[in-house]
């Protein structure tokens, strides 16, 4: 059942709860910060109530009915209980040595309700993973379910725990459901999701898309290049690759098809570009905030070191798009069909002010939560000032002013509701991630997983990275990006840092980047499927195209590992060298993949590029230089061939 198909009373109650949650979050972000055992439980309580209101028990496409309400109303009441219990009993719980039975009972209810809410908001995969971790904690000779110990391999075996011990671990401290993932969801993530909602409601999305079209539309493959640029601007605002596809793709995919791109190609380009939005500073979806908390690296530092890798990724997608356009003999759109840069900026320049304010406040050292609060105020202020200016210029009247104020209030309430709705899935993913964190801490599973990873890879870092990549792909079949990142970093992060010597920040960046690949990698590529739906193409064919255009997701993290200075810094000549060879490697890879750069590339040139690219990733400056030299020679030969090559379609038009 879509939100519009639900009864009007339910929609109004849902809107009221969502707006109340957003107001509560703004209060905590900008007026009166709250303690973690107030902020996190209350946030989760609101999210649980919203989840059971938005997602009926039988699914969104079926009416709830009397039986559905008989199931959902108690669950909504449990959501209220979860949000209120810790704040109301915090003094008693903090001062007791042995938990009261009532606290354990509420803990069991909390865990069950969180798993059911995650099933509805995130998907069955997340719930199954959370349930498996709960069962793992209860297995073992002294556990509640000792018979399960027979199913565990020797290295995974442990003593086992009782339901009381597990419930206490998960719900009565800061190591379970109310731990770090929920803390980040209830603070940084929510306020920036709300910031994105205000940008969307006030029309910033259309401004960024129009600006991208105005800048690139006249070039070959202009709409595809506009899709890349618009997705870079919109991706981190939306917080979801799929949401990015359906918003920017609604404009870019039809134009790409009209220009000559195949439907699957158009959908794949949009999916690859939209996925890149999740790694694009300053917001980077939810990942940068989680990374900052996990690594204790300031948020602004993570943003700064992520700029160049993100530019490399979008540069690779942009180059692949350009090559495809040249190979197919495309031309740009007529100028009369495109918006003018000056006109677009004149109508929407005020949308740049909140982003400038956001960047300045981050550099000035304000906390991300407070920055998000002021950024929201900046959006509201800029939109209101623009509306008042337009109103004053058009001949103000009393009735017009009342209508203007009413429209402003409606848009504000709409943004508050939209922000809360958009935060439901990521908050539920973080709640289940808290279960995983709690069980890993209780059982020592992280150390055991590290030992398994070391054994399977034989101590080889490259093989370990391949294992991480495969694990991210498997997790991505059932988990959203943020959830996959949290689960992976809990399990493989310690091994990458302690056993393989990968610096902490680079380990997190690698896992975060690899977690994105589930959006574009068949057989389950959700961003690719969304692009296929808009393009009218086959989902699997579109996903293969998305996978091809998003290859930077695999190469760039590996380059970070073997060339640490590109992230951690170092002598300026070394940093510049690593930046240059990274650009050379990605250019060569794109050319070899498409068999084209300035002209068609013979097979021997494509094969020659492969060892050169491998050499550039080798952690030895002499081998890197040899690889770069080989690639430059091959590309120079292709450039020379391109001086005399013209696409047959274009040469035919010229003769005509």
C-alpha positions in Angstrom: 0.0 0.0 0.0 1.5 3.3 -1.1 1.4 6.2 1.4 -1.4 7.8 -0.7 -3.4 4.6 -0.6 -3.6 4.5 3.2 -6.6 5.9 5.0 -6.4 9.7 5.4 -6.4 9.5 9.3 -3.4 7.2 9.1 -1.6 9.5 6.8 -2.3 12.5 9.1 -1.0 10.5 12.2 2.1 9.4 10.3 2.8 13.0 9.2 2.3 14.2 12.8 4.7 11.6 14.2 7.3 12.3 11.4 7.1 16.1 12.0 7.4 15.6 15.8 10.5 13.4 15.2 12.1 16.1 13.0 11.3 18.8 15.6 12.8 16.7 18.4 16.0 16.1 16.3 16.3 19.8 15.6 15.9 20.6 19.3 18.7 18.2 20.1 20.9 19.4 17.3 20.7 23.1 17.8 19.1 24.1 21.0 19.7 21.6 23.8 21.9 18.5 23.3 20.6 15.4 25.0 22.5 12.6 26.7 22.9 9.4 24.7 20.4 7.4 26.8 17.8 10.0 26.0 18.6 10.9 22.4 19.0 7.3 21.1 16.0 5.5 22.7 13.6 8.4 21.9 14.8 8.5 18.3 14.4 4.7 18.0 11.0 4.9 19.5 9.8 7.5 17.0 11.4 5.5 14.1 9.7 2.2 15.2 6.3 3.9 15.4 6.8 5.5 12.0 7.9 2.1 10.5 4.8 0.3 11.7 2.6 3.2 10.4 4.3 3.4 7.0 4.8 -0.3 6.4 1.7 -2.4 7.1 2.2 -6.0 8.2 0.9 -7.5 4.9 3.0 -5.3 2.8 2.5 -1.9 1.2 0.4 -3.1 -1.7 -2.3 -4.8 0.5 -4.9 -3.3 2.8 -4.1 -3.7 6.5 -7.6 -4.8 7.6 -8.8 -5.5 11.1 -6.3 -8.4 11.6 -3.5 -6.2 10.4 -4.3 -3.5 12.9 -4.6 -6.1 15.6 -1.0 -6.9 14.9 0.4 -3.4 14.2 -1.3 -1.5 17.0 0.5 -3.6 19.7 3.8 -3.2 17.8 3.2 0.6 17.7 2.7 0.5 21.5 5.9 -1.5 21.8 7.7 1.3 19.8 6.4 3.8 22.3 7.6 1.6 25.2 11.1 1.2 23.6 11.4 5.0 23.3 10.2 5.8 26.8 11.7 2.9 29.0 15.4 3.9 29.2 14.8 7.7 29.6 12.2 7.1 32.4 14.2 4.5 34.2 17.8 5.6 33.6 18.7 6.3 37.2 17.5 2.8 38.4 19.1 1.0 35.5 22.4 2.8 35.9 22.7 2.1 39.6 21.8 -1.6 39.6 24.3 -4.5 39.5 21.9 -7.3 38.4 19.2 -6.3 35.9 15.6 -6.4 37.0 13.4 -9.0 35.3 11.2 -6.2 33.9 14.3 -4.6 32.3 15.2 -7.9 30.7 11.6 -8.4 29.4 11.6 -4.9 27.9 15.0 -5.8 26.3 13.6 -8.9 24.7 10.6 -6.9 23.4 13.0 -4.3 22.0 15.1 -6.8 20.1 12.1 -8.6 18.6 10.4 -5.3 17.6 13.6 -4.0 16.0 14.0 -7.2 13.9 10.4 -7.0 12.7 10.6 -3.3 11.9 13.9 -3.9 10.0 12.1 -6.6 8.0 9.5 -4.1 6.9 11.8 -1.0 6.3 15.0 -2.5 5.1 14.2 -6.0 3.9 14.2 -9.6 5.1 18.0 -10.0 4.6 18.8 -7.6 7.4 16.4 -9.3 9.8 17.8 -12.7 9.0 21.4 -11.5 9.6 20.3 -10.0 12.9 18.5 -13.1 14.0 21.4 -15.3 13.1 23.7 -13.2 15.3 21.1 -13.5 18.2 21.1 -17.3 17.7 24.9 -17.4 17.6 25.1 -15.6 21.0 22.6 -18.2 22.5 24.5 -21.2 21.1 27.3 -22.9 23.0 27.6 -25.3 25.9 26.5 -22.8 28.5 24.1 -21.0 26.3 20.3 -21.0 26.0 20.5 -23.2 22.9 23.4 -25.5 23.5 22.4 -27.9 20.6 23.3 -25.2 18.1 26.9 -25.5 19.1 27.1 -28.7 17.1 26.5 -26.7 13.9 29.3 -24.3 14.6 32.9 -24.9 13.1 35.5 -25.2 15.8 36.9 -21.7 15.4 33.4 -20.2 15.8 32.5 -22.1 18.9 32.1 -20.2 22.2 30.7 -20.7 25.7 27.2 -19.4 24.9 25.0 -16.9 26.9 21.6 -16.8 28.5 18.7 -14.7 27.2 19.0 -12.5 30.3 22.7 -11.8 29.6 22.1 -11.2 25.9 19.1 -8.9 26.5 21.2 -6.9 28.9 24.0 -6.6 26.5 21.8 -5.5 23.6 19.5 -3.0 25.4 20.9 -1.8 28.8 24.1 -0.3 27.7 25.9 1.5 24.9 27.3 -1.7 23.2 24.1 -3.0 21.6 21.1 -1.5 19.9 21.7 1.9 21.6 25.4 1.8 20.6 27.5 3.7 18.2 25.5 2.9 14.9 22.3 4.1 16.5 24.1 7.1 18.0 25.3 8.2 14.6 21.8 7.6 13.1 20.1 9.6 15.8 22.5 12.6 15.4 24.6 13.3 12.3 22.7 11.1 9.8 19.3 12.3 10.6 20.1 16.0 10.6 21.7 15.8 7.2 18.9 13.6 5.8 16.6 16.4 7.0 18.9 18.9 5.3 18.6 17.0 2.0 14.8 16.9 2.4 14.7 20.7 2.8 16.9 21.1 -0.3 14.6 18.7 -2.3 11.4 20.5 -1.2 12.7 24.0 -2.0 13.7 23.0 -5.5 17.5 22.6 -5.2 17.5 19.3 -7.0 16.1 20.8 -10.2 18.6 23.6 -9.9 21.6 21.3 -9.8 20.3 19.2 -12.7 19.6 22.3 -14.8 23.1 23.6 -14.1 24.6 20.3 -15.2 22.7 20.4 -18.4 23.6 24.0 -19.1 27.3 23.2 -18.6 27.5 20.0 -20.6 24.5 19.7 -22.9 26.3 21.0 -26.1 29.1 18.4 -25.8 29.0 14.9 -27.3 26.9 12.7 -25.1 25.9 15.8 -23.2 22.9 14.4 -21.3 25.0 11.4 -20.1 27.7 13.8 -18.9 25.0 15.9 -17.3 23.8 12.8 -15.5 27.3 12.3 -14.1 27.6 15.8 -12.9 24.1 16.1 -11.6 24.5 12.8 -9.7 27.7 14.0 -8.2 25.8 17.1 -6.8 22.6 15.3 -5.8 23.9 11.9 -4.7 25.2 12.8 -1.2 22.2 15.0 -0.6 19.7 12.3 -1.3 21.5 9.7 0.8 20.4 6.9 -1.5 21.7 5.7 -4.8 18.3 4.5 -5.8 16.6 7.8 -4.8 19.3 9.5 -6.9 18.5 7.3 -9.9 14.8 8.0 -9.8 15.2 11.8 -9.3 18.0 12.7 -11.7 17.3 9.7 -14.0 13.7 10.9 -14.7 15.4 13.8 -16.6 18.6 12.3 -17.9 17.6 8.8 -19.1 15.0 9.9 -21.6 17.4 12.5 -23.0 20.2 10.0 -23.3 17.9 7.6 -25.2 16.9 10.4 -27.5 20.5 11.3 -28.2 21.3 7.7 -29.3 22.3 5.7 -26.2 20.8 2.3 -26.0 18.1 2.1 -23.2 20.2 -0.3 -21.1 23.3 1.9 -21.6 21.4 5.0 -20.5 20.0 3.3 -17.4 23.4 1.9 -16.5 25.2 5.2 -16.9 22.7 6.8 -14.5 23.0 4.0 -12.0 26.8 4.2 -12.0 26.8 8.0 -11.6 24.1 7.8 -8.9 26.1 5.2 -6.9 29.1 7.6 -7.0 27.0 10.2 -5.2 27.3 8.1 -2.1 31.1 8.6 -2.1 31.0 12.3 -3.0 31.8 14.8 -0.2 30.6 16.7 1.7 27.8 14.3 2.9 28.8 10.9 1.4 25.4 9.4 2.3 25.7 8.3 5.9 29.1 6.8 5.6 31.3 9.8 6.5 29.6 10.3 9.9 29.9 6.6 10.8 33.5 6.5 9.7 34.3 9.5 11.8 32.8 7.9 14.9 34.5 4.5 14.3 38.0 5.9 13.5 37.9 9.0 15.8 39.1 11.0 12.8 37.4 14.4 12.5 34.6 14.5 10.0 36.1 17.4 8.0 39.4 15.4 7.6 37.4 12.4 6.1 35.6 14.8 3.8 38.9 16.4 2.6 40.8 13.1 2.0 37.7 11.7 0.1 37.5 14.5 -2.5 40.3 13.3 -4.8 39.2 9.6 -4.9 35.6 10.8 -5.6 36.8 13.0 -8.4 38.8 10.0 -9.8 35.6 7.9 -9.8 33.4 10.5 -11.5 36.3 11.2 -13.9 36.4 7.6 -14.9 32.6 7.4 -15.4 32.7 10.7 -17.4 35.5 9.4 -19.6 33.6 6.1 -20.3 30.5 8.2 -21.2 32.6 10.4 -23.5 34.2 7.4 -25.2 30.8 5.8 -25.8 29.5 9.0 -27.3 32.5 9.4 -29.7 32.3 5.7 -30.7 28.6 6.1 -31.6 29.2 9.4 -33.5 26.9 11.4 -31.2 26.6 15.2 -31.2 25.4 17.5 -28.5 21.9 18.9 -28.0 20.8 22.1 -29.9 21.5 25.1 -27.8 17.8 26.3 -28.0 16.8 23.1 -26.1 19.2 23.7 -23.2 18.9 26.1 -20.2 21.5 28.9 -20.1 24.0 28.8 -17.2 23.4 32.5 -16.5 19.6 32.0 -16.4 19.9 28.9 -14.1 22.2 30.7 -11.7 20.0 33.8 -11.7 17.0 31.7 -10.7 18.7 29.4 -8.2 22.0 30.9 -7.0 20.6 31.1 -3.5 20.7 27.3 -3.3 24.5 27.6 -3.3 24.5 29.7 -0.1 23.6 26.7 2.3 26.3 24.6 0.7 28.9 27.4 1.2 27.7 27.9 4.8 27.9 24.1 5.4 31.5 23.9 4.1 32.6 27.0 6.0 31.1 25.8 9.3 32.8 22.4 8.9 36.2 24.0 8.2 35.6 26.3 11.2 35.4 23.3 13.5 31.7 23.1 14.4 30.4 19.6 15.2 28.6 18.0 12.2 25.3 17.9 14.1 25.4 21.7 14.8 26.6 22.3 11.2 23.5 20.4 9.9 21.2 22.4 12.1 22.6 25.7 10.8 22.6 24.4 7.2 18.9 23.7 7.5 18.3 27.2 8.8 20.4 28.5 5.9 18.2 26.6 3.4 15.0 27.9 5.0 16.4 31.5 5.1 17.6 31.5 1.5 14.3 30.0 0.2 12.3 32.5 2.3 14.4 35.5 1.2 14.0 34.5 -2.5 10.3 34.1 -2.2 9.9 37.4 -0.4 12.0 39.1 -3.1 9.9 37.6 -5.9 6.7 38.6 -4.0 7.9 42.2 -3.5 8.9 42.5 -7.1 5.4 41.3 -8.3 3.3 43.9 -6.6 2.6 42.9 -3.0 -0.9 42.5 -1.6 -2.2 41.4 1.8 -3.9 38.4 0.4 -0.7 37.5 -1.5 1.4 37.7 1.6 -1.0 35.4 3.5 -0.8 32.9 0.6 3.0 33.2 0.6 3.2 32.5 4.4 0.8 29.5 4.0 2.9 28.1 1.2 6.0 28.5 3.3 4.5 26.7 6.3 3.3 23.9 4.0 6.7 23.4 2.5 8.4 23.4 5.9 6.0 20.8 7.2 6.5 18.8 4.0 10.3 18.9 4.4 10.0 17.9 8.1 7.9 14.9 7.2 10.0 13.9 4.2 13.2 14.0 6.2 11.8 11.7 8.9 10.4 9.3 6.3 13.8 9.2 4.5 15.6 8.4 7.7 13.5 5.3 8.6 15.4 2.7 6.6 18.9 3.8 7.6 17.9 4.1 11.3 16.5 0.6 11.3 19.6 -0.7 9.6 21.7 0.9 12.3 19.5 -0.6 15.0 20.1 -4.1 13.7 23.8 -3.3 13.2 23.7 -2.5 17.0 22.6 -6.1 17.6 25.5 -7.3 15.5 28.0 -5.1 17.3 26.7 -6.3 20.7 27.0 -10.0 19.8 30.5 -9.5 18.3 31.6 -7.8 21.5 30.0 -10.4 23.7 31.3 -13.5 21.9 34.7 -12.2 20.5 33.5 -13.1 17.0 35.6 -10.2 15.5 38.9 -11.8 16.5 37.7 -15.2 15.2 36.7 -13.7 11.9 40.0 -12.0 11.6 41.8 -15.4 12.1 39.6 -17.0 9.4 40.3 -14.2 7.0 44.1 -14.5 7.6 43.9 -18.3 7.1 41.9 -18.1 3.8 44.1 -15.4 2.3 47.4 -17.0 3.5 48.6 -13.6 4.7 48.4 -12.2 1.2 46.9 -8.6 1.2 45.6 -8.8 -2.4 43.7 -12.0 -1.7 42.4 -10.5 1.6 41.0 -7.5 -0.4 39.4 -9.9 -2.9 37.7 -11.6 0.1 36.5 -8.3 1.4 35.1 -7.5 -2.1 33.3 -10.8 -2.3 31.9 -10.4 1.2 30.6 -6.9 0.4 28.9 -8.3 -2.7 27.2 -11.1 -0.8 26.1 -8.8 2.0 24.9 -6.3 -0.6 22.4 -8.8 -2.0 20.3 -8.2 1.1 21.5 -5.1 2.8 21.6 -1.4 2.0 25.0 0.2 1.6 25.2 1.7 5.2 24.3 -1.6 6.8 26.7 -3.6 4.6 29.5 -1.2 5.6 28.8 -1.5 9.3 28.6 -5.3 9.2 31.8 -5.6 7.1 33.9 -3.2 9.1 33.0 -4.9 12.3 34.0 -8.3 10.9 37.0 -7.5 8.6 38.2 -4.2 9.9 40.4 -5.5 12.7 42.0 -8.0 10.4 42.9 -5.4 7.8 44.5 -3.1 10.3 46.1 -5.5 12.8 47.1 -8.5 10.5 47.7 -6.8 7.2 48.9 -3.4 8.4 46.4 -1.3 6.4 46.0 2.1 8.2 42.7 2.4 10.0 41.2 5.2 7.9 42.2 3.5 4.6 40.6 0.2 5.9 37.4 2.0 6.5 37.4 3.8 3.2 38.1 0.5 1.3 35.2 -1.3 3.1 32.9 1.7 2.5 33.7 1.9 -1.2 33.3 -1.8 -1.7 30.0 -1.7 0.1 28.7 0.4 -2.7 29.1 -2.3 -5.3 25.8 -4.0 -4.5 24.0 -1.1 -6.2 25.5 -1.9 -9.6 26.6 -5.5 -9.5 24.4 -8.3 -10.9 22.5 -10.4 -10.0 21.0 -7.9 -7.5 21.8 -4.4 -8.5 19.1 -2.2 -7.1 20.3 1.1 -8.6 20.6 -0.7 -11.9 17.1 -2.1 -11.6 15.8 1.4 -10.9 17.6 2.7 -14.0 16.1 -0.1 -16.0 12.6 0.8 -14.8 12.9 4.4 -16.1 14.8 3.4 -19.3 12.3 0.6 -20.2 15.2 -1.9 -20.6 16.0 -5.3 -19.3 17.1 -5.2 -15.6 20.0 -7.6 -16.0 21.3 -6.0 -19.1 21.1 -2.5 -17.5 22.9 -3.9 -14.4 25.8 -5.2 -16.5 26.1 -1.7 -18.1 26.1 -0.1 -14.6 28.7 -2.6 -13.4 30.9 -1.7 -16.4 30.7 2.1 -15.9 31.3 1.8 -12.1 34.6 -0.1 -12.3 36.3 2.7 -10.4 34.6 1.3 -7.3 37.1 -1.6 -7.4 40.3 0.0 -8.6 40.4 3.2 -6.6 40.2 1.5 -3.1 42.9 -0.9 -4.1 45.0 2.1 -5.2 44.5 3.7 -1.8 45.9 0.5 -0.1 49.0 0.3 -2.2 49.6 4.1 -2.4 48.8 5.3 1.1 50.0 8.9 0.6 47.0 9.6 -1.6 44.9 9.5 1.6 47.3 9.9 4.5 49.5 12.5 2.9 53.3 12.7 2.6 56.0 14.5 0.7 54.4 16.7 -1.9 56.3 15.1 -4.9 55.1 11.6 -3.8 51.5 12.8 -3.4 51.6 14.5 -6.8 53.2 11.4 -8.4 50.5 9.1 -6.9 47.8 11.4 -8.1 49.2 11.5 -11.7 49.7 7.7 -12.0 46.2 7.1 -10.6 44.7 9.3 -13.4 46.9 7.5 -16.0 45.8 4.1 -14.8 42.1 4.9 -14.8 42.3 6.5 -18.3 44.1 3.4 -19.6 41.6 1.1 -17.9 38.7 2.9 -19.5 40.4 2.9 -22.9 41.1 -0.9 -22.7 37.6 -1.6 -21.5 36.0 0.2 -24.4 38.7 -0.5 -27.0 38.7 3.2 -27.9 40.1 6.6 -26.8 40.9 8.9 -29.7 40.4 6.1 -32.2 39.6 2.4 -32.2 42.3 0.5 -30.2 43.8 -2.7 -31.7 43.7 -5.8 -29.5 47.5 -5.7 -28.9 47.3 -2.2 -27.5 44.4 -3.2 -25.2 46.5 -6.2 -24.0 49.6 -4.0 -23.5 47.7 -1.7 -21.2 46.9 -4.6 -18.7 50.5 -5.1 -17.4 51.0 -1.4 -17.4 47.9 -0.9 -15.2 49.0 -3.7 -12.9 52.5 -2.2 -12.6 51.0 1.2 -11.5 49.3 -0.6 -8.6 52.6 -2.2 -7.6 54.1 -0.7 -4.3 57.4 0.1 -5.9 58.1 3.5 -7.6 60.4 2.0 -10.3 57.8 -0.5 -11.4 55.1 2.2 -11.2 57.2 4.4 -13.5 57.7 1.6 -16.0 54.0 0.9 -16.0 53.1 4.5 -16.5 55.7 4.8 -19.4 54.2 1.7 -21.1 50.7 3.1 -20.9 51.7 6.6 -22.1 53.4 5.1 -25.2 50.2 3.1 -26.0 48.0 6.1 -25.5 50.3 8.3 -27.6 50.0 5.8 -30.5 46.2 5.9 -30.2 46.2 9.7 -30.1 48.3 9.7 -33.3 45.8 7.3 -35.0 43.0 9.5 -33.8 44.3 12.6 -35.7 43.3 10.9 -39.0 40.2 9.0 -37.8 36.6 10.3 -38.2 33.5 8.4 -37.2 31.9 7.0 -40.4 28.5 8.5 -39.5 30.0 12.0 -39.1 32.1 11.8 -42.3 28.9 10.7 -44.2 27.1 13.8 -42.9 30.0 16.0 -43.9 30.0 14.6 -47.5 26.2 15.1 -47.7 
